[in-house]
């Protein structure tokens, strides 16, 4: 849940719906980068060449956290 007191809303649902609308049934390309400490794949995914993580951050639907060492922060990247 996001928000304060009475104005709480399901931010995960909002982000998922917005991402679904943005992808609009286009092909998604994911490139595995590494594994996290739990053995889960860490990947960067894009649609039509646009990084989906960056899109989520720039649209206020996700936080750029934690920053990946050696990469430019999405929230501080130009564009």
C-alpha distances in whole Angstrom, upper triangle without the diagonal:
4,7,9,10,11,10,6,6,5,6,8,9,10,12,14,15,16,18,19,21,22,24,25,27,29,30,27,29,28,30,29,29,29,28,25,26,25,27,24,25,24,25,25,25,26,27,31,31,28,25,22,20,22,21,17,18,20,18,15,13,13,15,18,18,20,23,25,29,31,29,29,25,24,22,26,28,30,29
4,7,9,10,8,5,5,6,6,9,11,10,11,14,15,16,17,20,21,21,23,25,27,29,30,27,29,28,30,29,29,29,28,26,27,26,28,26,26,25,25,25,25,26,27,30,30,26,24,21,19,20,19,16,16,18,16,12,11,12,13,16,16,19,21,24,28,30,28,27,23,22,20,23,25,27,27
4,7,8,6,4,6,9,8,12,13,12,14,17,18,18,20,22,23,23,26,27,30,31,33,30,32,31,33,33,32,33,32,29,30,29,32,29,30,28,29,28,28,28,29,32,32,28,26,23,22,22,21,18,17,19,16,13,13,14,15,18,19,21,24,27,30,32,30,28,25,23,21,24,26,28,28
4,6,6,6,9,12,12,15,17,16,18,21,21,21,24,26,26,27,30,31,34,35,36,34,36,34,36,36,35,35,34,31,32,32,34,32,33,31,32,31,31,32,33,36,36,32,30,27,25,25,25,21,20,22,20,16,16,17,18,21,21,23,26,29,32,35,33,31,27,26,24,26,29,31,31
4,6,6,10,13,14,17,18,18,20,22,23,24,26,28,28,30,32,33,36,37,39,36,38,37,39,39,38,38,37,34,34,33,36,34,35,34,35,34,34,35,36,39,39,35,33,30,28,29,28,24,24,25,23,20,19,20,21,25,24,26,29,32,35,38,36,35,31,30,27,30,33,34,34
4,6,9,12,14,17,18,17,20,22,22,23,25,27,27,29,31,32,35,37,38,36,39,38,40,40,40,40,39,36,36,35,38,35,37,35,36,35,35,35,36,39,39,35,34,30,29,30,28,25,25,26,23,20,20,21,23,26,26,29,31,35,38,40,38,36,33,31,29,32,34,35,35
4,7,10,11,15,15,14,17,19,19,19,22,24,24,25,28,29,32,33,35,33,36,35,37,37,37,38,37,34,35,34,36,34,34,33,33,32,32,32,32,35,35,32,30,27,26,26,25,21,21,22,20,17,17,18,20,23,24,27,29,32,35,37,35,33,30,28,26,29,31,32,31
4,7,9,12,12,12,14,17,17,18,20,22,22,24,26,27,30,31,33,31,33,32,34,34,34,34,33,31,32,31,33,30,31,30,30,30,29,30,30,33,34,30,28,25,24,25,23,20,20,21,19,16,15,16,18,21,22,24,27,30,33,35,33,32,28,26,24,28,30,31,31
4,6,9,9,8,11,13,13,14,17,18,19,20,23,24,26,28,29,28,30,29,32,32,32,33,31,29,30,29,31,28,29,28,28,27,26,27,27,30,31,27,26,22,21,22,21,17,18,20,17,14,13,14,17,20,21,23,26,28,32,34,32,31,27,25,23,27,28,30,29
4,6,5,6,9,10,11,12,14,16,17,19,20,21,23,25,27,25,27,26,29,29,29,30,28,26,28,26,28,25,26,24,25,24,23,24,25,28,29,25,24,20,19,21,19,15,17,19,16,14,11,13,15,19,19,22,24,26,30,32,30,29,26,24,22,26,28,29,28
4,5,5,6,9,10,10,12,14,15,16,18,20,22,23,25,22,24,24,26,26,26,27,26,24,26,25,26,23,23,22,22,21,21,21,22,25,26,22,20,17,15,17,16,12,13,15,13,10,8,9,12,15,16,18,21,23,27,29,26,25,22,20,19,22,24,25,25
4,5,5,6,9,10,10,12,14,15,16,18,20,21,22,20,22,21,23,23,24,24,23,21,23,22,23,20,20,19,19,19,18,19,20,23,24,21,19,15,14,16,15,11,13,16,13,12,8,9,12,15,15,18,20,22,25,28,25,25,22,19,19,23,24,26,25
4,5,5,6,8,10,10,12,14,15,16,18,20,21,20,22,22,25,25,26,27,26,24,26,25,26,22,22,21,21,21,19,20,20,23,24,21,20,16,16,18,16,13,15,17,14,13,10,12,15,18,19,21,23,25,29,31,28,27,24,22,22,25,26,28,26
4,6,5,6,9,10,11,12,14,15,18,20,21,20,22,22,25,26,27,28,27,26,28,27,28,24,24,23,22,21,19,19,19,22,23,20,19,15,15,16,14,11,13,15,11,11,8,10,14,17,19,21,23,25,28,30,27,26,23,20,20,23,24,25,24
4,5,5,6,8,10,10,12,14,16,17,19,17,19,19,21,22,23,24,24,23,25,24,25,21,21,19,18,17,15,16,16,19,20,17,15,11,11,13,11,7,10,12,9,9,5,8,11,14,16,18,20,21,25,27,24,23,20,17,17,20,21,22,21
4,6,5,6,9,10,10,12,14,15,16,15,17,17,20,21,22,24,23,22,25,23,24,20,19,18,17,17,15,15,15,18,20,17,15,12,12,14,12,10,13,15,12,12,9,10,14,16,18,20,21,22,26,28,25,24,22,19,19,23,23,25,23
4,5,5,6,9,10,11,13,15,17,16,19,19,23,24,26,27,27,26,29,27,27,24,23,22,21,19,17,17,16,19,20,18,17,13,14,16,13,11,15,16,13,13,10,13,17,19,21,23,24,26,29,31,28,27,24,21,21,25,25,26,24
4,5,5,6,9,10,13,14,16,15,18,19,22,23,25,27,27,26,29,28,28,24,23,22,20,18,16,15,14,17,18,15,15,11,12,14,10,9,12,12,9,11,8,11,15,17,20,22,23,24,28,29,26,24,22,18,18,22,22,22,20
4,5,5,6,8,11,11,13,11,14,15,18,20,21,23,24,23,26,25,25,21,20,18,16,15,12,11,11,14,15,12,12,8,10,11,9,7,11,12,10,12,9,11,14,16,18,20,21,22,25,26,23,22,20,17,17,21,20,21,19
4,5,5,6,8,10,12,11,15,16,19,21,23,25,25,25,28,27,26,22,21,20,18,17,13,13,11,14,16,14,14,11,13,15,12,11,15,16,14,15,12,14,18,19,21,23,24,25,28,29,26,26,24,20,21,25,24,25,22
4,6,5,8,10,13,13,16,18,22,24,26,28,28,28,31,30,30,26,24,23,21,19,16,14,12,14,17,14,15,12,15,16,12,12,16,16,13,15,13,16,19,21,23,26,26,27,30,31,28,27,25,21,22,25,24,24,21
4,5,9,9,11,11,14,16,19,22,23,26,27,27,30,30,29,25,23,21,19,16,13,11,9,11,13,11,12,9,12,13,9,10,13,13,11,14,12,15,18,19,22,24,24,24,28,28,25,24,22,18,19,22,20,21,18
4,6,6,8,8,11,13,17,19,21,24,25,26,29,28,27,23,21,20,17,15,11,9,7,9,12,10,11,9,12,13,11,12,15,15,14,17,15,16,19,20,22,24,24,24,28,28,24,24,23,19,20,23,22,22,20
4,6,9,10,14,16,20,22,25,27,28,29,32,31,30,26,24,23,20,18,15,13,10,11,14,13,15,13,16,17,14,15,18,18,16,19,17,19,22,23,26,28,28,28,31,32,28,28,26,23,24,27,25,25,22
4,7,9,12,15,19,21,24,26,27,28,32,30,29,25,23,23,20,18,14,13,10,12,15,15,16,14,17,19,16,17,21,21,19,22,20,21,24,25,27,29,29,28,32,32,29,29,28,24,26,29,27,27,25
4,6,10,13,16,19,22,25,26,28,31,30,28,25,22,21,18,16,12,10,7,8,11,12,13,12,16,17,15,17,20,20,19,22,20,21,24,24,26,28,27,27,30,30,27,27,26,23,25,27,25,25,23
4,7,10,13,16,19,22,23,25,29,28,26,22,19,19,16,14,10,9,6,8,10,12,13,12,15,17,16,17,20,21,21,23,21,21,24,24,26,27,26,25,28,28,25,25,25,22,25,27,25,25,23
4,7,10,13,16,19,20,22,25,24,22,19,16,15,12,10,7,6,5,8,9,10,10,9,12,14,13,15,18,19,19,21,19,18,21,20,22,23,23,21,25,25,22,22,22,19,22,24,22,23,21
4,7,10,13,16,18,20,23,23,21,18,14,13,10,8,5,5,6,9,9,10,9,10,12,14,14,16,18,19,20,22,20,19,21,20,22,22,21,20,22,22,19,20,21,18,21,23,21,22,21
4,6,9,12,14,16,20,19,17,14,11,10,6,6,4,6,9,12,11,11,10,10,11,14,14,15,17,19,20,22,19,18,19,18,19,19,19,17,19,19,17,19,19,17,20,22,20,22,22
4,6,10,12,15,18,19,16,13,10,9,5,5,6,9,12,14,12,13,11,12,13,15,16,17,19,21,22,23,22,20,20,18,19,19,17,15,17,17,15,17,18,17,20,22,20,22,22
4,6,8,11,15,15,12,10,6,6,4,7,9,12,15,17,16,16,13,14,14,16,18,19,20,22,24,24,22,20,20,18,18,17,16,14,16,16,15,18,18,18,21,23,21,24,24
4,7,10,13,14,12,11,7,6,5,7,10,13,17,19,17,17,14,15,14,16,18,19,19,21,24,24,22,20,19,16,16,15,14,11,12,13,12,15,16,16,19,21,19,22,23
4,7,10,11,9,8,6,5,7,10,13,17,20,23,20,20,17,17,16,18,21,21,21,24,26,26,24,21,20,17,16,15,14,11,12,13,14,17,17,18,21,23,22,25,26
4,7,8,5,5,5,5,9,12,15,19,22,25,23,22,19,19,17,20,22,21,22,25,26,26,24,21,20,18,16,14,15,12,14,16,16,19,19,20,23,24,24,27,29
4,5,5,5,6,6,10,13,16,20,23,26,24,23,20,19,17,20,22,21,21,24,25,24,22,19,18,16,14,12,13,11,13,16,16,19,18,19,21,23,24,27,29
4,6,7,10,10,14,17,20,24,27,30,28,27,23,23,20,23,25,24,23,27,28,27,25,21,20,19,16,13,15,14,15,18,19,22,21,22,24,26,26,30,32
4,6,9,11,14,18,20,24,27,30,29,27,24,23,20,24,26,24,24,28,28,27,25,21,21,20,17,15,18,16,18,21,21,24,23,24,26,28,28,32,33
4,7,9,12,16,18,22,25,28,27,26,23,22,20,23,25,24,24,28,29,28,25,22,22,21,19,17,18,16,18,21,21,24,23,24,26,28,28,32,33
4,6,10,13,15,19,22,25,24,23,20,18,17,20,22,21,21,25,26,25,22,19,19,18,17,15,17,15,18,20,20,22,21,21,24,26,26,29,30
4,6,10,12,16,19,22,20,20,17,16,15,18,20,19,20,23,24,24,21,19,19,18,16,15,16,14,16,18,17,20,20,19,22,24,24,27,27
4,7,10,14,17,20,18,17,14,13,12,15,17,16,17,20,21,21,19,16,16,14,13,12,12,10,13,15,14,16,16,16,18,21,20,23,24
4,6,10,14,16,15,14,11,11,10,13,15,15,16,18,20,20,18,16,16,14,14,14,13,11,14,15,13,15,15,14,18,20,18,21,22
4,7,11,13,11,10,7,8,7,10,12,12,13,15,17,18,16,14,15,13,14,14,13,11,14,15,12,13,13,12,15,17,16,18,18
4,7,10,9,8,6,6,7,10,10,11,13,15,16,18,16,14,16,15,16,17,16,15,18,18,15,16,16,13,16,19,17,19,18
4,7,6,5,4,5,8,9,9,11,14,14,15,17,16,15,17,16,18,19,18,17,20,20,17,17,16,14,17,19,16,17,16
4,5,5,7,7,11,11,10,12,15,15,16,18,17,17,19,19,21,22,21,21,24,23,20,20,19,16,19,21,18,19,17
4,6,9,10,13,13,12,15,17,17,17,20,20,20,22,21,24,25,24,23,26,25,21,21,21,18,20,22,19,19,16
4,7,9,12,11,11,14,16,16,17,20,19,19,21,19,22,23,21,20,22,21,18,17,18,15,18,19,16,16,14
4,6,9,8,7,11,12,12,13,16,16,16,17,16,19,20,19,18,21,20,17,16,15,12,15,16,13,14,12
4,6,5,6,9,10,11,12,15,14,13,14,13,15,17,15,15,18,17,14,13,13,10,12,14,12,13,12
4,5,5,6,9,10,10,12,11,10,13,12,14,16,15,15,19,19,16,15,14,11,13,16,14,15,14
4,5,5,6,9,10,11,9,8,9,8,11,12,12,12,16,17,13,13,11,8,10,13,12,15,14
4,5,5,6,8,10,10,9,10,8,12,13,12,13,16,16,12,11,9,6,7,10,9,11,10
4,6,5,6,9,8,9,11,11,14,16,15,17,20,20,16,15,13,9,10,13,12,13,11
4,6,5,6,5,5,8,9,12,14,15,16,20,20,17,16,13,10,10,14,13,15,14
4,5,5,6,5,6,6,10,12,12,14,18,18,15,13,10,7,7,10,11,13,12
4,6,8,8,9,9,13,16,15,17,20,20,17,14,11,8,7,10,10,11,10
4,6,8,10,12,15,18,17,20,23,23,20,18,15,12,10,13,14,14,12
4,6,7,10,13,16,16,19,22,23,20,18,15,12,10,13,15,16,15
4,7,10,12,15,16,18,22,23,20,19,16,13,12,16,16,18,17
4,7,9,11,13,15,18,20,17,16,13,11,10,14,15,17,17
4,5,8,10,13,16,18,15,14,11,9,8,12,14,16,17
4,6,6,9,12,14,12,11,7,6,6,9,11,14,15
3,5,8,11,14,12,12,9,10,10,12,14,18,19
4,6,9,12,11,12,9,11,11,13,15,19,21
4,6,9,8,8,6,8,10,11,12,16,18
4,6,6,8,8,10,12,13,13,17,19
4,6,8,9,12,14,14,15,18,21
4,7,9,12,15,14,13,17,19
4,6,9,11,11,10,13,16
4,6,9,7,7,10,13
4,5,5,6,10,12
4,5,5,8,10
4,6,8,10
4,6,9
4,7
4
